[in-house]
């Protein structure tokens, strides 16, 4: 008799698990239970869908329920799992159905972190976690003929939404508790982000704490902070997300120190034949040598594939991450990989950092400003982290340095690494080289 694989969640982690498990073992009965109305959707492009750069919602869906069903995968939309009976091996849905499993996968994603802000449940107040949220936001913006949006939070989602809304002719105000946007990046680099926001007429309110949301006087909504009030036709709560682990906890699964589901390198959770993939679970950071939770779609896809392979009887391990990440604000590329000085200290390193400024192309052709910060261990010279912002080439440099982090290269090795030189892409001594030499000199002194 064929084994039942039940997957809770149909986002990137759940969908990739389903597809890979069925490919690896076609005899499996694969059932994917999705609380919402979409599966196999990309959350990362949703700001560009909202901003109408992507006009067709179907372009954010990599595989439709019908396509899954054609390959033998039973997709059940609008089906919420409310209980997992781990001793009896079945899940219970909100409508009372009981579905037995031989293998179970948690791909439950994240919940938006909204903080205790009064009025956060008012019409016109949104968070952005999935495709349903994106559709609701886009509909609200059109129906309300929105002129300004208040974004609470200056992280990556807030930055990307600002850019997308600008293309629609909608002004934005960002209310941020920190002095600068994108707190993962060093202050010198984040200052350039702030300049780019302000040069594109984004109002950035720093060191401000949102207290309440009410109906507005001249606009639909009003946000009150400890520094004053601002009005807009929509409020986006972009404070952050937390792993959705309530169901896993109630089933008795171990939760890691990060608050996400603990897994091993095969994506198996703490119970036999139970796995987890995506934003709800932990990943191994190859630099800090710690388990972390990093909710990114590319990680979820890889973890899902690994889980599916193992469930399907074709063993594979997920070798971890170096936490590579990128986004764009208007004309500025922003990217980072590795760990911060604080994380490095916690992991037992002696970190030293340096920011190098230069041009992303050969100076003979002009200048495209780029800044690159490297962090390395003082004792060994091993690269620990890299951050870049620039009007060209920042993401490419971080992708290169991600490989250096993955393989454990030192500053001496990076300073002479063979790169594809051409004047239109960089100088003879690329900023990667000069940054490595500069940090090496700083450590030597």
C-alpha angles and dihedrals in degrees: 000000000000120000121245118233112194118191120195106208132028104214125107096302097044096043094049090048091052095048096046095044091052091047091049095046114016091186092069118108100226118196119181116194115199123186092205136047100263135062133190091021128155114236095185096068094048095101088059091049090051090048090051095241083118105042102178116067089205090068088071091058114082095189129014125223088250091055091050090050091050088059091050100262116134107222117191114189126199088022116136121196109217102174140022116206099201096177093053094035101234138111125222122216128210091255091056101259117144115210119190121218140193091186124027129194127194111209096155098142122201143316121226114253105225104168122218098301115154112234096023090133095057119120109270095035112112144169123205117228106127147004094280089057091049093051091048092049094048091049092050093049091052097043094046094043086228119210100178135021125201112216116197106204132039100221130116096288090050091050094048093046091051090055093046094048091049089061088057092052092251117139120223138209117197118204108197130179091211128065094244137030125258100024093202089074125077116261093248091056096039089053089064089051089054091050090052092050093049094045086059092052097256112153108225117192108194131198090016128139118206111228106174146354121219140163109288131232103218095017134031096263140026126204117204118203136172086264101048141287133298130189132213143151094248137020122213117199103211099162096125144274137264128209113266101234105142093107092045091050092050089051090055100252119154114255118210128229089266092062092250129110112283114236138170127233090279090055091249115148126215095284128070113266092005119118138176132205137178134011095347095064141056131263130205113249107216093201103046092031088225136119110253139174114234114169103209128137097230091055091048092053093051094046091049092052091050092048091048093050092051094046089048092054099255104111119223134158131215106232096203138246142276090209097247112183138167143176140165131237109194103297097350125097115209125189141158141177137180127022137315126245090259092052090045092054090049089051093054101260129128099230127200124181138194134181118219122193123203146121127297089216134040112290088231088070096045131267135296107181118235133168124200126189120194126191120197139170110263095217102046103020089231115156111246105171146358134197129182140180124179148136089252138006101021096118093045092053092049091048088055092048090048087065089049090052092045092054097037100243121179128227090256090057095043092049090064102029115141109249131178100262125199126143092242090059104036149321126289086259101043120215086253088062096043093046091051091049092047093052091045090055091048091053091047091054 
